[in-house]
Amino acid sequence: MELTSRDYLSQYGLADLFPERVQHAMQMESLAGGDRLLSQGDDSGTLYLLVKGKLKVSMLSPEGKRLILAFKNPFDLVGDIEFIQQCPLINTVEAVTTTRVIRIPYEILQKEMADNPVWLQFLLETVTQKFKMKSHAMNFNLLYPVDVRLASYLLSMTPTEPKLDSTSLVDMADLIGTSYRHLNRVLKQFEQAGWITKKRGKITILDRSSLLAQAGQNIYE
């Protein structure tokens, strides 16, 4: 039986954070792997609580390239910075695996929780952590070599299944901040080492431990 929003709130110790009127306004939403939850630049009006699955967060650079900022695992918030700033969506957010989120309209949060000190402290801690992660991600894309970035990307994109789509290597290259040619070279190196196979539009992970050793740690997580 699939859990309800109340079940998830209890699971993550949040049942007392949200008043009854806010809980009544919550709605569950399910996404399949590859589904887009939010698009950078769109108007925002909903806060999302990530309670199951995995999300990929990316942004479009001034040069028109999409870069990975982070992968999100439960529990996390999506749309909190936009809620505070009352601004359009800063990033694009997509599901990596089957994912469940709880939707809460900004309107109900503003009406019911604007003066709630526990909620405001919760928001402050969450947003502070996000800015720290964003700074780390941007530095990572600038400072670490492509083989480390690619190993971490492959690990992050295959948390439950060892396969991922390789039909758009140009997009993959953009996401980790390299060229299509360089990405292909590193993929070939990984394949020759026996860590992956690449055929029929799919990359299959054969040796996760070697990829993790190559990355040093899974730096996008």
C-alpha positions, -999 to +999 in steps of 0.1 A: +000+000+000+014+034-010+020+058+019-001+090+023+012+125+028+005+121+066+025+089+066+055+106+050+053+135+074+054+112+103+082+092+088+104+123+085+094+138+118+074+167+103+039+159+115+041+187+141+057+212+118+026+217+096-007+228+111-038+208+102-051+234+077-018+231+058-018+193+058-053+194+043-040+214+014-012+190+006-014+168-025+008+138-035+024+137-069+042+108-085+069+110-113+086+084-134+123+085-141+130+112-167+099+133-158+104+170-153+091+185-121+102+221-126+117+242-155+141+270-149+125+304-155+089+293-151+067+310-125+067+292-092+037+288-069+043+254-052+066+241-025+075+204-030+086+180-002+107+152-017+097+121+002+106+092-021+130+087-050+157+109-065+158+142-083+184+159-105+189+196-102+205+215-131+208+251-143+213+268-177+246+287-177+249+322-195+267+303-223+236+281-229+250+249-213+231+230-187+252+221-156+244+197-128+241+214-094+231+184-073+211+152-069+184+153-042+174+124-020+146+123+007+140+143+027+144+176+009+126+207-002+121+220-038+109+255-044+119+269-010+142+296-023+116+308-048+091+308-020+112+331+001+123+353-028+090+353-047+109+348-079+108+325-110+122+291-107+160+292-104+168+256-116+154+227-136+144+197-116+139+162-131+132+127-116+160+102-118+139+073-104+103+068-096+097+097-072+070+110-049+066+146-038+041+164-016+028+196-032+020+226-009+007+259-025+027+289-016-006+307-008-015+284+020+020+286+035+020+324+034-015+325+050-010+299+077+028+299+085+042+333+078+046+340+116+055+305+127+091+306+142+097+269+140+088+269+103+110+300+096+139+284+114+134+252+094+134+272+061+166+291+072+185+259+079+174+243+046+182+273+024+216+279+041+225+242+033+215+247-003+237+276-009+266+257+006+259+228-018+255+251-048+289+267-041+305+232-038+289+220-071+301+251-091+336+247-077+335+210-085+326+216-121+355+240-124+382+221-105+378+184-109+388+164-140+363+150-164+369+114-153+359+122-117+328+141-128+317+114-152+322+086-127+301+105-101+274+113-127+271+076-137+268+066-101+242+092-093+221+084-123+220+046-115+210+043-078+186+014-084+192+002-120+226-003-135+216+011-169+211+046-182+202+061-216+233+071-237+214+084-267+221+121-258+258+122-250+258+159-260+234+166-231+255+145-208+286+164-217+269+197-210+257+185-177+291+176-164+308+206-181+329+190-209+329+185-246+312+157-265+346+145-278+362+144-244+332+126-229+335+099-255+372+094-248+366+090-211+336+066-217+359+045-239+385+044-211+359+033-186+347+006-210+383-006-217+388-009-179+357-031-176+337-006-155+309+000-181+296-012-214+280+011-240+258-004-267+224+000-283+219+034-267+225+023-232+253+025-207+255-004-183+274-001-150+295-032-144+318-021-116+304+005-092+332+002-067+358+011-093+337+041-104+334+052-068+372+048-063+377+069-095+355+097-081+371+095-047+335+100-034+302+105-051+305+142-053+271+151-067+253+135-038 
